[in-house]
Amino acid sequence: MVIKNVNLETVCGITSKLPENEHMEFAFAGKSNVGKSSLINGLMNRKSLARTSAQPGKTQTINFYNINDQMYFVDLPGYGYAKVSEQEKEKWGKMIENYLHKSKRLKAVFLLIDIRHEPSGNDKMMYDWILHQGFEPVIIATKLDKINRSQIQKQLKVIREGLKVVKNTIIIPYSAQTKQGREEIYELLDSYLEAEEAVDYDG
């Protein structure tokens, strides 16, 4: 996959109507400080189009990035940040649920989990929620450069067991520093694009 054009096309707040996009959508979910903006920027080959922040919990909207006029990356609000009121958390939760439930073009959900830690209660809840909406999330194990190579398999097992993932779930370790894991994510996205093109061609 070669990223040629990237454009932040739509920003949806709590009361916004979701766009009816013609291209397929790939959503990114994860807790507030898991490195979601860094992953999206890394995939888009842009330094800071998705806003990274020293203050977690900044993404309070659903952001739609148009990629190559072929697909959308959908950045969902980060969850589980302690300094946000329960009321705010509830609003963001409803936004995410509404999107997962209503989007007609959503093809896959990437759930980001920090490879260094056991999945939190919020991570488990989000994983089960995504499953409940009919998607099997692809797990991106972020912060790969923060652990030793010898720990990787052990930590992936902690994630698998902590989330009780369904069989054959894809887990991709990713480093925002080295971009390790990016090619695997690109290959996955390419496979969805090829499948879509094949359907269009047959149709």
Buried (B, 14 or more C-beta within 10 A) or exposed (E): BEEEEBBBEBEBEBEEEBBEBEBBBBBBBBBBBBBBBBBBBBBBEEEEBBEBEEEBBBBBBBBBBBBBEBBBBBBBBBBBBEEBEEEBBEBBBEBBEBBBEEBEBBBBBBBBBBBBBBBBEBBBBBBEBBBEBEBBBBBBBBBBEEBEEEEBEEBBEBBBEBBEBEEEBBBBBBBBEEBBBBEBBBEBBEEBBEEBEEEEEEE
